[in-house]
Each structure stands twice: as structure tokens, then as C-alpha cells.
């Protein structure tokens, strides 16, 4: 078994949404909007606007839940 992990630094990652037909590196490869997270590499997440909003809400919820753990080990204060 293997896994591929893209490491993106949160501070340096750009976020954009491209609709089908818009010009970007993956143009023509999607039929729904695509949320891209880009640093040196690009991660493209395809979904409907509702699915992309739900993903953003899940990311927010997980981050909020992790804040208490990060505070306990001192990482949250360090990160700002």
C-alpha cells in the first residue's frame, strides 16, 4: 500500500475557484467548479458550489476542534 501526500504551507497557499471553461492549468479537465489549493503544486478539488461550501465548513470545524489540543501543547500561540 502506498500514499501520496501533497504538503502545502497554509500561509503560502493560494485558494481559488475555477468554473468549467475558465483558463487555468487544468482547464478542460472538469465539468463542475474546482477549488484549487496552490503552492508549488496544485491540488484541485471538484464539486458543486454546495459541496465546496460543505468542505470549507468541515475544514473550519476540524480546525476549531483542534485548537484546544494545539493550545495545550503550545502550537496555536506560536502559529499566531
N, C-alpha and C positions, 0 to 999 in steps of 0.2 A: 504494500500500500504506500502511496506517496501523496504529498500535498504540495500545492504551490501557494505561496503566500506573497502578496504584494505589500511591502511596507511603505506606508506613506506618512510623512510627518504632518500632523494635524495643522501646525502653524503655517506650513509651506504648501498645503494642498489647496488647489483651486476647485471650486464646485460650480458646475454649470448644468443647465438642462437644454438639450437639443431636441427639436421636433423632427419628425421624418422630413427629409428634403433639405434640412439646413446643412451648411458646409462645415464639416469638421473631419477629423482624422478617420472616423468610422462611418462617414456619410454613405448612405445606401445600404447599410447593414441592419437597419432597424425599421420596424413598422409602427412602433409606439415611441413616446418620448423616452429619452435616455438621460439619466442623471450621470454625469461624469465626475469622478474624483481624480484630479491630475496633479502629479508632481513631475518626476522624470518619466514615469509610466502613467498610463491611463487605465482606470477601472471604470467600465461602463455598466450601469445597472438599468435594464429596460423595464418599463412598466407604465401603466396608465397613470394619469395625474393623481388619482386616488391612492394607487399602490405606492407611488413615490412619497406622497404625504404620510402614509402609514409607516413607511420605512423610516422617514425622518422622525416620526413620533416614537418609534421603537428605539432608535438611537438615543434620543433625548431621555427616554425613560431609563434605559440601561445606564447612561452616564450619570443621571441623577441618583440612581440606586447605588452606583459605585462610589459616589462622592464621600459617603460616610466611611467606607473602607479606606479610601485614599487619605482622608483626613487623619484617620487613626495611625496610618504609617507615615504621615508627613509628606506625601507626594502632592496633594492638592495645593498646599500653600506654596510649595516650590514652583509648581507649574503656573501659578497665577490664576 
